[in-house]
Amino acid sequence: SSDLKNSPADSHSQVQVAESQQRTMAAARMPVFGALKAVRTAALPRCSLALQRALPASFQAPGAPVSLRSFSSGASKVAKVLEAELKHEQEQYEQPKEIQSFLKNSPFKLVHADGDVNMALERELGDKTVRIEFQLSNPFMPDEEDAEGHEESTELSISVEDKSGAGVTFYCSTQAGEDHRYVIGNVRSYASAEEKDSVSGYNGPDFEDLDDKLQEAFDEYLGELGMSSEVCDFVDAMASDKEQSEYIRWLKNTKKFLEN
């Protein structure tokens, strides 16, 4: 039975091995954390390098004691850089002409609010309401290697509903081209507003899986609702313009807060 028990020397050896394994695992994890930090740094918003450098050391070192004087000095420095960034953006900003041109000549009304990434085009068609919903676009600028294959695209949904809340929603995205500026992903139907808002509701079949004649009929129906290349041009332009205007608004609000 004594052979089944570990001697003190064996126990000490096992402890040393366990500690060595822990040190090895900790060392192996360190490059991973470093890689994550690099990824997060690379994924920072588009704020200028000057704005990033304006953050004082007390802001960059969590846990370090921060005096009221250094905090005030740091906030003032950031506010000054924000002011320069804001001036630059305002000087460069110009709303695309096609936005106002479309709204003047379209039956759709634009619905949006400051600080909200969601937007919609709405119109009444008989006893039904047509609503095209989309969001601001990501200010992603592709590298030269990727620019050739990069196409501007905006996801959107086109809903048509009656007074009871029943309706059909087409989930689409814009695409480059002149003949057909959008593609349909799914077609969802619902009998009530409650069913529409249900997270477990059936989203409908993939549009490409439908019979060709049904695809053509749905496409013609969307045209009757007002969906067109001009709408897609507006959606792409407005999604980009909204992102720019919200960025300028963010600069203003952040600067104002840090100056108080």
Disulfide bonds with the S-S distance in Angstrom:
none
